[in-house]
Amino acid sequence: MLSTNRDRAAALLIDQGPLYRADMARLLGVSRTTVTNVVNTLLEAGTIEPEHRRGAGPAPVGEPAALKERLVIARRTGVLATVAHLPEKTLVALAALDGDLITLRSRNCAITAGGQDRMNTAVELLGELLNEGTVVGIPLRALHLAVNTQCDADTGAVLGDEASALWRGINPKQWMQDTFGVEVALQNTARLLGLAQHRSDAGTGARNLIYVHLAHGISMGHVLDGQIAGGSHGGAGELGHVSIDREGRPCACANRGCLMQYVGLAAIEDQVCAVLGPGSTVQDAVQAALAGSHACASIIAQAGTILGEALTTVCNLLDPDTIVLGGTLAQAGDALLDPIRQEVHRRALPLVTRKLRVSSAAVLSDQAIADAGIHAIGQDPELVDSIVQTLH
């Protein structure tokens, strides 16, 4: 917990972005005179600067900040980084301490790429960004890391046995901490994508959003009042390992009848190959269904019904106002969404379905995903406090 008004003011600008002095006084609960004294101290120390001078170097001695101008954390005080291991690429970005995105870079990779290769790529890309352009010599203060596997958010330990085989023996959080010497906030990629969807058009007006990513696994992000609900250890949202048949197909997690064994990409592709021929993909099935294939439309509809059954439980437990579906299968649009809607409205309690919206995910740019990762740092009070302490 930050004890001084100076530290609280710096934390506020990290969390909120540019602010006028009057707004700082109101949000801090102090007088305008106190804010003036705090602001003058931070200006003299070079911790903050007038917005028009963002990144322009130290202000000339004696230059006052206009009372009607917004103040920002000075660019030279540090940068934040976000690394997101997405299904087919690794994305890295840098931002100012208040979240203003500076630069980003990505590199494609195979879906089957292992954790070691992915981490080597992330370290290489981030190292390149830190040594380019206007950020050279500016210290990295904190990092948000999203990984596409089951990890303990506190320790970074990869769990899940065979279900997390590609990351076996890798501790991504410790790897980044040891390499860059900063605090690392760890998140599952699906939870990060859920936050990005919440901040996109698909999440407009949503107070309680569920994002379901349909890939080889079925993962879920839950965003409540703009905050990722990650659970006590970062493990919330493993929808694909909810059993829908206790005597069903065996799963790599050692249970039976897990949802991913019926609507994961591998399961869908087995059915698609029987219709379209060996080597056919879910993308092929989506295109065929949209072109009028009744057989492929039936496969997708069946997947939607099964998903709807699982999401009924999610709705009754979490009472979302919006469910967003992403991933390759979700590109089928209403061919998938309508069976989900029908099943949820038929099975879930009326209280939670009256205003429920089920939609396809927005197409996210790299910038939107990076913005969500940087935003997640500002949502972590302990991490923000630690950043402020490094500014002394």
Secondary structure, DSSP 8 states (H G I E B T S, - for coil): ---SHHHHHHHHHHHH-SB-HHHHHHHHT--HHHHHHHHHHHHHHTSEEEGGGTTS-S--TT----TTS-EEE-GGG-EEEEEEEETTEEEEEEEETTS-EEEEEEEE--TT--HHHHHHHHHHHHHHHHTSGGGTT--EEEEEEEESS-B-TTT--B--GGGGGGGTT--HHHHHHHHH-SEEEEEEHHHHHHHHHHTSGGGTT-SEEEEEEESSSEEEEEEETTEE---SSS-TT-GGGSBS-TTS-B-TTS-BSBTHHHHSHHHHHHHHHHHH-TT--HHHHHHHHHTT-HHHHHHHHHHHHHHHHHHHHHHHHH--SEEEEEESGGGGTHHHHHHHHHHHHHHS-HHHHTT-EEEE-----HHHHHHHHHHHHHT-HHHHHHHHHHT-
